[in-house]
Every structure is written in structure tokens, then in C-alpha cells.
Amino acid sequence: MDRLLHTHPQRRSGIAVWRQIAERLSEEIRNGNFAADGRLPSEGELAGRFGVNRHTLRQAVQSLQDEGLVRVERGRGMFVQHELLDYPLTRRTRFTENLQRQGLLPSQHLLTAHAEAASEKVARELRIETGERVLKIENLSEANGQPVSVMTAWYPAARFEGLLEMLQEGASTTAMLQRLGLEDYVRAESRVTSQMPSEETARLLKQPATRPLLCVASIDADLEGRPVKYGETLFCGDRVQLSVSMGDTR
């Protein structure tokens, strides 16, 4: 907050005071001057900062809302409205490629990685026996340093022994699976629902626990149709737009 300018608008500049405030806040939003969670100061704090009444301040805020730069959440305050990340769900859905095509910098942080017994649900999705050993990997994914999703994936251990050890090398999932003998794989199914985040997931995604998430349950399969991964990805609902490509051949 120390980068914010506290000078008052020029009342005889020929530009409406509320417009000057809107332009100042717009510049600060684009420069990333506000908190990591995107929360702006309260209406009263902003009115005091600019030396105006609340009516004038609300005109400025309304202008920013009209531009799609901020959103107002009743009872919570004002927040920067992040630009939506367009995330295609196709036969060849790859996180890194999806972001790079949009000029964004992808990054992933490993949260957990261990072997466990397959639950009934995971076993059904992977077409293996309940209790069979699977490899569970959980990642936090970011676009330009901004959290966008938490992904949990399960792989049949019998087919991908050694995968957990490879994670320390920082290679892509596709590259690691190729080293383990999987030449290629495609998205066999994606199911999209919504759900509320746990407190831990909200913390990781830097969003309120009251804001819904988009949940994509997916199955990746080899070129013979055998499942190689079951995944559940929780996307920030206000940062990601899911798009489904019909008849995709990539």
C-alpha cells in the first residue's frame, strides 16, 4: 500500500473529480499496487484518501465496475476483477500449453506426492481393483504468479512405478510419462461441476471460502483407451473460464 499516491484530485482541471479518482485507481490496479487477494481499501478509506464525499467516490467505483476492473461484494468490500484465463478442455488438454498459447507464464508447485490404496471411486475411474496401489500427486498451478487451480491426480502404480521419484527433476508430466513408456495420451472425459472450497483450498488459491470453485473431474487415457490418470482440478471461478472444444483433433 505504500506505493499508493495520496494527493487529492485537481478540482479545476476540467476533468470531473470522480473521473480523476477512477483514472488514479485504474493505474494502480494495472500496476498491481493492491494486496495479494486484490482487496481495495474500504469506501470510507478511499473517500478520505482523496478528500471527497462518498457519493463522488461511488461514481468512480461504478466507472471501474463498468470497465470490468473491480467488483463489489456485498458485506465484504471491493476487489480487483482479475482477467479471466481461457482454459480449453480438449482431447489434448495440457496446462502448460494452454497458458503459453495465451502469453502467460505457467508454474506449478508440488503440494503432496505419495502412494496409497485406491478408494472405490478412484479405482472405478482407473478401472482397477479397490485397494490397488495408486500414486497420488497434488499441485498448485499458477498463471503469471497468480493461483488458478489445485489439481489432484491418481495414477496406477503398477504402470508408472518411479513417477514419484521423477517429480524432483521438475520435468513436465508428459515428459515423465513418456520416460515411463507412455508414448501419448488424450483426454477421454471431463465432467464439470461447482463446489465450495475448504479453508485450506481457499488459502492456497488466495480467495474467500465463500466463493465457489469450478471442479473438473477428468480421465486421461492412452491411445488404446486404457485410463492412465484420474484427476480432480479445482479452478478459481472468478479467474478461469472453461471452454469446451467440440470435435477437437489436436
C-alpha positions as CSV (number, residue, x, y, z in Angstrom):
1,M,0.0,0.0,0.0
2,D,3.0,2.3,0.4
3,R,3.1,2.8,-3.4
4,L,-0.3,4.5,-3.5
5,L,-0.4,8.2,-4.1
6,H,-2.3,10.3,-1.6
7,T,-2.6,13.6,-3.5
8,H,-6.1,14.9,-3.9
9,P,-7.8,15.4,-7.3
10,Q,-7.5,18.8,-9.0
11,R,-10.9,20.3,-8.9
12,R,-10.3,23.0,-11.6
13,S,-8.5,20.7,-14.1
14,G,-11.5,20.5,-16.4
15,I,-11.8,16.8,-15.6
16,A,-14.6,15.6,-13.2
17,V,-13.2,14.7,-9.8
18,W,-14.8,11.2,-9.9
19,R,-13.1,10.6,-13.3
20,Q,-9.7,11.6,-11.9
21,I,-10.2,9.2,-9.0
22,A,-11.2,6.4,-11.4
23,E,-8.1,7.0,-13.5
24,R,-5.8,7.0,-10.5
25,L,-7.2,3.8,-9.2
26,S,-7.2,2.2,-12.6
27,E,-3.5,2.9,-12.9
28,E,-2.8,1.5,-9.5
29,I,-4.8,-1.7,-10.3
30,R,-2.9,-2.2,-13.5
31,N,0.4,-1.7,-11.7
32,G,-0.6,-4.4,-9.1
33,N,-0.4,-2.0,-6.2
34,F,-3.1,-3.6,-4.1
35,A,-3.0,-6.6,-1.7
36,A,-2.3,-10.2,-3.0
37,D,-6.0,-11.0,-2.6
38,G,-7.0,-8.0,-4.7
39,R,-8.9,-6.2,-1.9
40,L,-9.2,-2.4,-2.2
41,P,-9.4,-0.1,0.7
42,S,-12.9,0.5,2.1
43,E,-15.2,3.1,0.6
44,G,-14.6,5.3,3.6
45,E,-10.8,5.0,3.4
46,L,-10.8,5.9,-0.3
47,A,-13.1,8.8,0.3
48,G,-10.8,10.1,3.0
49,R,-7.7,9.5,0.9
50,F,-9.0,11.6,-2.0
51,G,-10.8,14.1,0.2
52,V,-14.2,13.6,-1.4
53,N,-17.6,12.6,-0.2
54,R,-18.9,9.0,-0.6
55,H,-21.2,9.9,-3.5
56,T,-18.3,11.1,-5.6
57,L,-16.2,8.0,-4.6
58,R,-19.1,5.7,-5.6
59,Q,-19.2,7.4,-9.1
60,A,-15.6,6.5,-9.5
61,V,-16.1,2.9,-8.3
62,Q,-19.1,2.5,-10.7
63,S,-16.9,3.6,-13.6
64,L,-14.3,0.9,-12.6
65,Q,-17.0,-1.7,-12.4
66,D,-18.3,-0.7,-15.8
67,E,-14.8,-1.2,-17.2
68,G,-14.6,-4.6,-15.6
69,L,-11.6,-3.6,-13.3
70,V,-13.3,-4.1,-9.9
71,R,-16.2,-6.0,-8.4
72,V,-18.1,-5.1,-5.2
73,E,-19.1,-8.0,-2.9
74,R,-21.9,-7.1,-0.5
75,G,-20.7,-7.2,3.0
76,R,-17.0,-7.9,2.0
77,G,-15.8,-4.9,0.1
78,M,-14.2,-4.1,-3.3
79,F,-11.8,-6.4,-5.1
80,V,-9.7,-6.2,-8.3
81,Q,-11.5,-8.2,-11.0
82,H,-8.8,-10.4,-12.5
83,E,-8.9,-11.0,-16.2
84,L,-10.4,-14.4,-17.0
85,L,-8.0,-17.1,-18.1
86,D,-9.5,-19.0,-21.0
87,Y,-8.9,-22.7,-20.3
88,P,-9.9,-25.0,-23.1
89,L,-11.0,-28.6,-22.3
90,T,-10.0,-30.6,-25.4
91,R,-8.7,-34.1,-26.3
92,R,-5.2,-32.8,-25.6
93,T,-5.7,-30.7,-22.5
94,R,-2.2,-29.6,-21.2
95,F,-1.9,-26.9,-18.5
96,T,1.5,-25.5,-19.7
97,E,0.5,-25.4,-23.4
98,N,-2.9,-23.8,-22.6
99,L,-1.2,-20.9,-20.7
100,Q,1.7,-20.4,-23.1
101,R,-0.7,-20.0,-26.1
102,Q,-2.1,-17.0,-24.2
103,G,1.3,-15.5,-23.5
104,L,1.1,-16.4,-19.8
105,L,3.8,-17.8,-17.7
106,P,2.8,-21.2,-16.2
107,S,4.2,-22.5,-12.9
108,Q,3.3,-25.5,-10.7
109,H,4.1,-26.2,-7.0
110,L,4.1,-29.7,-5.7
111,L,1.9,-30.0,-2.6
112,T,1.8,-33.7,-1.9
113,A,3.1,-36.9,-3.6
114,H,2.7,-40.4,-2.2
115,A,1.4,-43.9,-2.8
116,E,-1.9,-45.0,-1.3
117,A,-4.6,-47.6,-1.7
118,A,-7.1,-46.7,-4.3
119,S,-10.5,-45.7,-3.0
120,E,-13.6,-47.2,-4.5
121,K,-14.1,-44.0,-6.6
122,V,-10.5,-43.8,-7.8
123,A,-10.5,-47.5,-8.6
124,R,-13.7,-47.2,-10.6
125,E,-12.3,-44.3,-12.7
126,L,-9.0,-46.0,-13.4
127,R,-10.6,-49.4,-13.9
128,I,-8.6,-51.1,-11.3
129,E,-9.4,-53.0,-8.1
130,T,-10.3,-51.1,-5.0
131,G,-7.3,-51.0,-2.7
132,E,-4.8,-51.4,-5.5
133,R,-1.8,-49.2,-5.1
134,V,-2.0,-45.8,-6.8
135,L,0.3,-42.7,-6.9
136,K,-1.4,-39.5,-5.7
137,I,0.1,-36.1,-6.8
138,E,-1.3,-32.7,-5.8
139,N,-0.2,-29.5,-7.4
140,L,-0.9,-25.8,-7.1
141,S,-1.0,-24.2,-10.5
142,E,-0.3,-20.5,-11.3
143,A,-0.5,-18.2,-14.2
144,N,1.9,-15.2,-14.0
145,G,2.3,-16.0,-10.3
146,Q,-1.4,-15.9,-9.6
147,P,-3.0,-19.1,-8.3
148,V,-5.6,-20.5,-10.6
149,S,-6.1,-24.1,-9.6
150,V,-5.4,-27.0,-7.3
151,M,-5.1,-30.3,-9.1
152,T,-5.1,-33.8,-7.5
153,A,-4.2,-36.7,-9.8
154,W,-4.1,-40.5,-9.3
155,Y,-2.0,-42.9,-11.5
156,P,-2.0,-46.7,-11.4
157,A,1.3,-47.5,-9.6
158,A,1.8,-50.8,-11.4
159,R,2.2,-48.9,-14.7
160,F,4.1,-45.9,-13.5
161,E,6.5,-47.1,-10.9
162,G,9.2,-44.4,-10.5
163,L,6.9,-41.4,-11.2
164,L,7.2,-40.0,-7.7
165,E,11.0,-40.0,-7.8
166,M,10.9,-38.2,-11.2
167,L,8.9,-35.3,-9.7
168,Q,12.0,-34.0,-8.1
169,E,13.6,-33.3,-11.5
170,G,11.0,-30.7,-12.4
171,A,10.1,-32.2,-15.8
172,S,6.6,-31.9,-17.3
173,T,4.1,-34.7,-16.6
174,T,4.0,-35.6,-20.3
175,A,7.8,-35.9,-20.4
176,M,7.8,-38.1,-17.3
177,L,5.1,-40.4,-18.6
178,Q,7.0,-40.8,-21.9
179,R,10.1,-41.9,-20.0
180,L,7.9,-44.5,-18.3
181,G,6.7,-45.9,-21.6
182,L,3.5,-43.9,-22.3
183,E,4.0,-42.6,-25.8
184,D,0.9,-40.4,-25.8
185,Y,-2.4,-39.9,-24.0
186,V,-5.6,-37.9,-24.6
187,R,-8.5,-36.6,-22.5
188,A,-11.2,-39.3,-22.5
189,E,-13.7,-37.4,-20.4
190,S,-14.2,-34.2,-18.5
191,R,-17.0,-33.5,-16.1
192,V,-17.6,-30.0,-14.8
193,T,-19.4,-29.2,-11.6
194,S,-19.1,-26.5,-8.9
195,Q,-18.4,-26.7,-5.2
196,M,-17.4,-24.6,-2.2
197,P,-13.7,-24.6,-1.2
198,S,-12.3,-26.0,2.0
199,E,-10.5,-23.4,4.1
200,E,-7.2,-24.9,3.0
201,T,-8.0,-24.7,-0.7
202,A,-9.3,-21.1,-0.3
203,R,-6.0,-20.3,1.4
204,L,-3.9,-21.8,-1.4
205,L,-6.0,-20.1,-4.1
206,K,-6.0,-16.8,-2.2
207,Q,-9.7,-16.4,-2.4
208,P,-12.6,-16.2,0.1
209,A,-14.0,-19.5,1.3
210,T,-17.4,-18.2,0.4
211,R,-16.7,-18.1,-3.4
212,P,-17.5,-21.2,-5.4
213,L,-14.9,-23.2,-7.4
214,L,-15.2,-24.9,-10.8
215,C,-14.4,-28.6,-10.4
216,V,-13.3,-30.6,-13.4
217,A,-13.1,-34.4,-12.9
218,S,-11.2,-35.9,-15.8
219,I,-9.9,-39.2,-17.1
220,D,-6.8,-39.3,-19.4
221,A,-6.3,-42.5,-21.4
222,D,-3.7,-44.0,-23.6
223,L,-4.3,-44.4,-27.4
224,E,-5.8,-47.8,-26.7
225,G,-8.4,-46.3,-24.4
226,R,-7.0,-47.5,-21.1
227,P,-7.2,-44.9,-18.3
228,V,-3.7,-43.6,-17.2
229,K,-4.8,-40.8,-14.9
230,Y,-7.9,-39.7,-12.9
231,G,-7.8,-36.1,-11.9
232,E,-9.8,-33.6,-9.9
233,T,-8.9,-29.9,-10.6
234,L,-10.4,-27.1,-8.6
235,F,-10.3,-23.8,-10.6
236,C,-10.9,-20.3,-9.2
237,G,-14.4,-19.4,-10.5
238,D,-13.6,-15.7,-10.9
239,R,-10.2,-16.2,-12.7
240,V,-10.9,-19.1,-15.1
241,Q,-13.3,-19.5,-18.0
242,L,-13.6,-23.2,-19.1
243,S,-14.3,-23.7,-22.8
244,V,-15.2,-27.0,-24.4
245,S,-14.0,-27.6,-28.0
246,M,-16.3,-29.8,-30.0
247,G,-14.6,-32.2,-32.5
248,D,-11.1,-31.2,-31.4
249,T,-8.4,-33.2,-33.2
250,R,-5.3,-31.8,-31.6
